[in-house]
Amino acid sequence: MKKTSLLFVMLMVVFMSVKAQFSENFNSVAVGSMPAGWTVFNVDALTPNSAVNWVTNAWVCNTYGNISSSAAWSTSWYTPAGTSNDWMFTPAIVVPSAATPVLKYTVLAQDPDYADGYELRIMTTAPTSGNITTSTVLLTATAAETTPTTKIIDLTAYAGQTVYIGWRNNSTDMFMLGVDDVEVKSLPNDDAAIVSINTPTVAAAGNINITGTVRNEGYNNLTSFDVTYKIDGGAASATYPVSGQNLASFASYNFTHNLAANLTAGDHTIEVTISNVNGTTDPNLANNVLSKNIGIATQTTTRRPAFEEFTSSTCSPCASFNSSTFSPFITSYGTQFSYVKYQMNWPSPGDPYYTAEGGVRRDYYDVSAVPDLYVDGRVSGMTSTTMLSEMNADIAKATFFVINPLSPSYIGNTVTVPVSITPYVSGSFKLHAIVIEKTTTGNVGSNGETSWKHVMMKMLTGGDGLTVNFTSGTDYTNTFTQDMSTTNVEEMSDLMVVVLIQEESSKEIFQAAEGDVIFASIDENFGENISVYPNPANENITITNALNSNIMLYDLFGKLVMSDNNIDNNYQLNISALSKGTYIMKIINGDNVSTRKITVLK
């Protein structure tokens, strides 16, 4: 009992030492306001430029710029130009006495060419317009960091005292300054956390590197730690020592264990443990262990890359990128990948073909400017050379899904898209079925472009995609139907469907496929009397009652392997030269199409 009680007390001490005394992330604050208890002082009383006129006080909250959630923002861009003198202070905070008390916050100057500076201040009496200049300066920055940066300030000198912490924008004719995620907390001297396991969620069988990210949660710089891992609860691996680091508080390090795990097909659990932090026992063991489930595929297949461009007819750089770089690249290599263009609603007034679903996709990738291009879910270098390298690298990657040949169709304004997928791995993924128009001309804006290729018209699975829990070896099928009359479609006969399979957290797209939307069969009974036998077969397949039809046989990658035209009523197809496997046969007569799955035996 005594040992249990002592352990409980020790854990509570650790918990209390890392729990924030004060925390504000601004996420629940209305746009244009400040959290309760915070005070602001608009000493300069200048007028913000019209482009940032939503800054209606010294500091206001908004979701803006390169901070992805709501933050407190101040401006120094005035009309006429002037010098900012804008202050904000926290409510009263009692600085903790345990361990090392610190202030932690994120800061950002939005424009690297016009980076706002600031002062960080502290005072032990409530701030008023008459006493804020008597506050103590803790830090002066002539220009804040231009990417969101975590700052740590030692508050040991104020331990046990009640304080008010303030930020003063004192810049002259710059732009925007943001502050977010303000915390006052105690940090243990030596504390490291395993914050993610970066080994892919799915992989081919064989040697798999165990990778992850460790963050310094302590006050002392993190110089060393040990890493071990277990697979499926088995014995721990050999220790991988990491040394020679010098990570400041809340800085991170990506490691790769020096011993790969040899994994066979199926589902596995990886458990990673870090220990011996800075050569001592980490006082906070709760953040030293992390697990992740991964799937190992039964086999692999060929990958078709996906390119996604964010663009607008009101964006001059978009016109330049499309005409000089992307369009020529499509001309040269477009048969080797699928691509979708999302028209955006900025620069103002934005592209008339913008949709909210495109906006969801933009937010998913954190797109902040156009043009922007993503290849299989990662940022592209956007030059001819880098795009070719990215495409070839992805084609060479193993993937674990076959999207069977697509046969989308339309009648009137309604599109019907049957989707069939053969997975070689189990797991949860996002399915995106996207209707695009191959050429549009009705969304002309101000950038000089007169036509656009592969413009997104409708995301049949929504902007967020459809979550599918695939089971290895079990085909997934679904049919999507959509009335396109309320979309921006110019010609129903010019539509195509692109299907993507994407892992949500990593954003990696594992497979893509595309198919033209064809006019649906006028004869609803077409195909009912057609016979295809034997199936499976190893030499000849007989097709009856399909007089004067054309036949096309595709492999599961969508490659046409055999075809013939105007067949007779008792036609024999010699398949003896084909490899063992599954194929898709299309029997076409005018606007009528019948599709069959064929199995070849050897």
N, C-alpha and C positions, 0 to 999 in steps of 0.2 A: 504493500500500500504506500509506504514512504517513497519507494522508487517511482511509482506511478505518479504520485503527487508532485514529486520534484521534476519529473519530465514535463508534466503539464505546465508547471510554473515556468520552466525554461522555454517551452514553446510559446507561451503567452508573452514572455519578455521579447522573444524574437519577433512575434507578430506585431507587438506594440512598437518595436523599434523601426519597422518598415511601413507601418500604416501612416497615411498622410494625416497631418494635423489640420491642414486646409487644402482644399482642392476645388478648382473651377475650370471646366472645359468649354464654357459658353454655349454648349449645344442646346440648352433649354431656354435660351434668351431670345426674345422676339427681335426681328431685324430692326436695326435703328435704336435699340435700347441697350442698357447695361444691366448686369445682375444686381439683385437687391443687395444693398450695403456698399456697393462700389460708388466712388465719387469721381467726377471728372471736372476739370477746370479749363474752359476755353479762353485762355488768357489773351491770345492774339486776336480773337474775334474777326478773323479774316474769312473771305468767301471762297469755298472750294471751287475748283474748276468744274464746269458743267459736266465733264465726263465722270466725275466722282462726287456729284452733288448729293448722293445718298449719305455722305458723311455729314450729318446734320448737327454734330456736336464735336467736342474735342476728341472723343473716342466713341465708337458705336460698334455693335456686333453685327456680323454678316458672314455668310459663306461666300468667299471671294478668292480669286487668284489661286495661288499655289498652295494654300492651306485647304485641305479637302473638306473640312468641317467648319462650323461656325467659330469665329475668333473675334477678338477686339481689334479694330482697325482705326488708324489715324492717318491724316493726309497732310502733306506740306506743299501740295500743288494748288496754288491759289490764283484767282483773277481779281486784281493784278497780282503779280508774283510778290511773295513775301516770305518771312521766316516764321515757321510754326513755333508755337509755345503752348502745346497741348499736353495736359497732365491727366493721368488716371491713377487712383489709389484703391487698394484692396480694403475690405472691411478689417476690423481689428483681428489680429492673429496672435495667439499665444505661441511663441517659439518653443518647441519641445526642448527638454534638457537631456534626454537620453541620447546616447551615441553621438553622432555628428549631425546637428540640425542644418538643413540646407533649404534654399529656394531653388526650385526647378521650374523652368518655363521654356516655351518654344517661341522663337522670334524669326521674323522674315521681312526683308525688304523686297517688295514685289518686283521691281524693275532693276536689273543689274546695272543699267546705264544711269539710273537715277535712284541710287540706294539711300534711303533715309537712315540717319543716325538717331541715337537716343541716349538718354541718361536713365540709369536705374537708381532709384532713391529709396530711403527708408526713414521713418520717423516714429517716435514713441508717443506722440500725442495725435489726436484726431486731426486730419488735414482740413484746413480752411483756406479760402482765397488769400488770407492775410499771413499764413505761416508756412505755406508749402515751400517757399524758397529757403527756409531754414532747415529743410530735410537734408540728411546726409547722402552724399553720392557714393553708391556702391560700385558702379561701373559706368564708364563713358565709352560709347561706340560712335566713331565718326561716320561709319557706314555699317549697318546691320548685315548679317549673312543673307545671301540671295537664294538660298534654299532653306526650307524649314529646319532650324537648328536648335537642339536642346542645350540650354545653358544651366550650369550648376553654380550656385553662389553659397559660400560657407556663411552660416548665420550664428556660429558659435559665440560670437561677441554679444549676441542678443538672447542667448539661451534663457528661458524662463520669463522673458519680458513680453509685454503686449506691444506689437508693432503694426504699422501700416506701410505697405510696400507699394511704390509708385513707379510709373514709367512716364518719361517726358519726351515727346517728339520735339526736337529743337532744330530741325533741318530747314534749309533754305531752298525752296523751289525744286524739291525732289518729287516723290510720287506717293507711295503707300507703305505704311509700316504696320505689320500684324503681330499680335501677341496671343498665344494660345496655351492651354494646358498648364495653368499655374498651380504649383503645389508647394507647400511647406511641410517637410517631413524629416524624420531622422533616418540616417543611413548607417548601417553597420560598417565597420572598417573594410571587411573583406566579404563580399557576397556576389556570387555569379549565378546567372539563371540560364537554363537551356530554354530558349524561347520558340524554336522551331526545329523540326526535322525536315531537311530539304531533299531527302531522297525522293525520287518521283513516286507519285501515287500508284502508277502502273509501270511495269517494265517487263522486258524479255527475261526468260530464265537464264541463269548463269551468275557470274560475279557482279554484285551490286554494291556500289560505293555508299557508305553510310555517311551522310553529310548533315550538317546542322548549323544553327546560329546560337552563339552564346553572347549574352549581354552582361556588362558589368553593372550590378545593382548596388555596389558598395561605394564608399567614399574614396578609399585608396585606389590608385590605378591598378588595373588587373594585368598581371604579368605572366601568370601561369595557371594551368589547371590540367586535370586528367580526364580522359573520355573513355568510357566502356559502353558496350551495347549487348543486348540479348535479343535473340530471335525466338519468338513463340514461347517465351518463358524459360528458355534453356539456359545453359551455362553462360556466364559473362565472357565476353571477348577478352583478348589481351588488352592491356592498358595502352592507350595512345596519349603520350604526354605532349601538351602544347606549352611552349615556353617562348621567351624572347619577345613577348607582347608588352604594350604600354598603353592600355585602353583606359581612357578617362571614364568617369561615372556616366553610365547609360550609353557608352559606345559599344559597338558590337563587333564580333569576329566570326567569320564563316570557316568552319573546319571540315576536313574530310579525313575520316579515320583511315589509318594506314593499312588496315586489314579489311578487304572486301568480304561481304557475306555471299555465300553461294546458295542461291535460292531456286527452288523448283517451282513448277506451275502450281498455282493455288493462291489462297489468301494467307498472309503472314502479318505478324505484329512485331514491330521494331520498338524496343525500349532503350533509350539512351540515358546514361547517367554521367554527370560531371562531379568531380570531387577534387580534394587537395588544392583548393583555391588559394593561390598565392602561398602555397606550401603549408596552409593551415586548414583546420576544420571549418567549413562554411557554417555560420551560425543559423542560416535559414535553409534547412534541407528541403523545404516544401517545393522550391523551384529548381531542384537539381535533377529531377527525373521527368522524362517526357516520353509518351508513346505515340505511335502512328501505325495505322493499318495500311498495307499496300497489297496490290494484286499482281501476281506474276502470270503472264499470258501463256496459254497452251501452244500458241504459234504466232507468227508475225505475218504481216502482209505489206504491200506497197502503199506508201503515203502520197496523197495528193495535197500539196500545200494550199493554203487559203490566204489571200491578200485582202485586207479591209482598209479602204481609204475614207478619211473624213475630209470633206471638201465643201465648196460653196461657189455658186455663180457670182457672188459678190466679193470674192477673194482674189485679188490680183496675183499673189504668189501661187495660188492654186492653178490658175491658168498657165502660168509659166512651168510649174512642175508637171502638169498633165501633158502639155504640148512638147516639152523638151526632153522629158525623162520617162514618165509613166506610160504614155501612149506608145512611144517607140518600143518600150520594153514589152508591152502587151503584144504588139505586132510580132516581135521576135520570139516570144516565149509563152504567149497566152494559152496555148493548148496544153501546157504542163501544169497549170494551176487554175483555181477558181478565184474570182474576185467580185467584191461588192463595194459600191460607193454609197456612203451615207451623206446626203446633202444637209449642211448645217444651217442654223438660223443666225449666224454671224459670220463676217462683219455685217452690221446693220445695213439694210433691213433683212438680210439673210436670204437664203435660197427658198423660192416658193415651194419646192418639193421637200422641205424639211418636215419630219414627222416626230411625234413624241417618242416613238419606238427608237428612232435614230438617236434621240437625246439620251435614252436609257443606255444605249450601246456606247455613246460618247462618255457618259459618266462612269461606266464600267471600266473603261480604259484610262480614265482621268485625262481625257483630251482637253487641252487648254488653248490650243491654237490650230489653225488650218493653214496649209494642208498637213495632214498627219497620216502615217501609214503603218499598219501592223501586219506582220507576217506570222501566221500560225499563233497569233495572240501576243507577240512581243514586238517592241518598237523596231521599226526598220531604219536603216541608215539612209534610205531614200535617195541613193544614187544608183546609176545603172550597174556599177560594179558591186555595190553592197547588196542590191536586190537579187542579182544573179547568184551571189554567194549564199544568201539566205535561202533562196529557192532550192539550190542544189543541196545544201546541207539538210534541208527538211525532207527532200525526196529520198535522201540516203538514210534517214532515220527509220528505225523499225516502228511500225504501228500495229494496232491490235483490233481494228474494226474494218469490216467490209461493208460499205454502203452499196447495196445491190442496185443495178441500173435503174434510174428513175424514169417513170412514165407519167409525168404530170399532164393534165388535160384541162380543157375549158369548154363550157357550153354557155353561150351568152356572156354574162359578166362573172360567172362562177368558176373558180379554179379548184380542181381536185388533185391532191398530191398524195399518192400512196408511197409510203416509205418502208423499206425493209432493210434491216441491219443485222449482220452476223458478227457478234462480238467474240473475241478470243480471250477476253479477260472480264472479270466481274468488278463492278464498282458503280458509283454514282457519277453521272456526267450530265452536261447540258446539251440538249438537242436544239439546234436552230434550223428551221426551215424557212427560207427567205425567198419571196417572189421579187425578182428584179426585172426591169425593162432593159432590153439590150441596147437601145438607143433612145434618148429623149432629146427633144428640142423645145419643149414648152416651158422650160424653167430658166430662160435667158435672164441674166442679171446685168451687172455693171462691169464684169471683168473681161469682156470680149469673147468669151467662149460662146459657141452657138449650138453645141451638142455634147452629150455626155453618155458614157457607156456604163452598163450594168448598174443602173441606179436602183437603190432599194425602194420598192413600192409597198411591201407589206411583209412583216415578220409573223408568219403563221403561228409561231410558238411564242409570240410576244417578245418585247425587247429584252426580257430577262432569260428567255429560252425556256424549254420544258425539261424538268429534271427527270432523268430516266435511270432506273437502277438496273443496269445490264447484268445478265447472268451468262458466264462464259459458256459457249456452245449452244445457247438458246436464242433463236432468231427473235428480234424485236420487230413488230409491225405496227403501223399506225397509218391512218388516212386523215389528212387535213383538208378541209373544205372552206373556201373563203369567197364571199361576195366582194368583188373588186370595184363595184360601182362608186364607192365613196373614197377611193384612193386617187392617186395622181396618174393612173395608167392612161397612156395615150393610145396604144393599140394592143388589144388583147392578143393578137397574133404575133407580137414581138416580145413575149414574156419568156422567162427562164426561171427555174427554181434552183437555188443553191442550198445544199444541206451541209451543216457543220456539226461535228462532235467535239465538245470542248470541256476540259476539266476546269471547274469554276475557280478554285482558289489560285492555281498556278497560271490560269488563263491560256494554257497550251491547247491548241486545236490539234486533235489527233487524226482527224480525217475530214476530207471535203469531197463533195460530188456535185454534179450539176446535170440538168436535163432540160431541154426545150419543152415549153408548154404547147401541146398540139391540140388542135380542134378535136373534141371528143367524138367517138363513134356515132354516126348517124343511125346505123343499124344496131339497135341494142341487143339483137340476138346473134350478132357476128361472133364467131368463135365457139358457139354452143355445139355446132355440128362438126367442128374440126377435130380430128383425132391425130394424136402424136404418139407413136408407139414403136418399139418397146421403150420404156423409160423406167429404170436405167437401161443403157445400151452400151455396146462396145465396138460396133462396126457400122451399122446402118440404122437410121431412124426413118420411119415412114410417116408421111404427112398426107392425110386424106381430106377431101371436101374443102380444099383451099385453092381452087382453080384460079389462075391468073394473079395470085397473090405474090408479094415479095417476102422473102425471109431474111432475117438478120440474126446472127448468133454472136453473143457477147460473152467474154469472160467476166468474172466478178469484179474486175477493175474497170469495167466499162469499155474495154478494148474490143473492137469488132474483129472476130476471128474467122467467120465464114458468112457468105451471103449469096443469094441467088434471086433472080427476078422471073416473074410470070411463070410460076411453077405449074405443073399439070395437076390433075385431080387425084393422082396416086403417086406422090413424089417421094423419092428416096434420097436422103441426105447421108453421105458417107462421112462418118466422124472418126474413122479409124486413125487418122493422123493427129487427133487431138489428145492432149494430156488428160490424165485422170482428174476429175473434179466436177464442179457445178458450173453450169452455163445458163444464160438467159436467152431464150428464143423469142423474137418478135415476128409475128405474122401480120403483114400489112396489106390492106386492100383499100386503096383510096384513102378516106379519112378513118377507116376502121382499123383497129389494132387489137390483136390478141397476144397475150404474153404467157409464156410457159417456162418453167424451170426444168432444165435438162441435166441429168447426171450421166457422166461418162465413166465407164468402168474399164479397168485394164487387168 
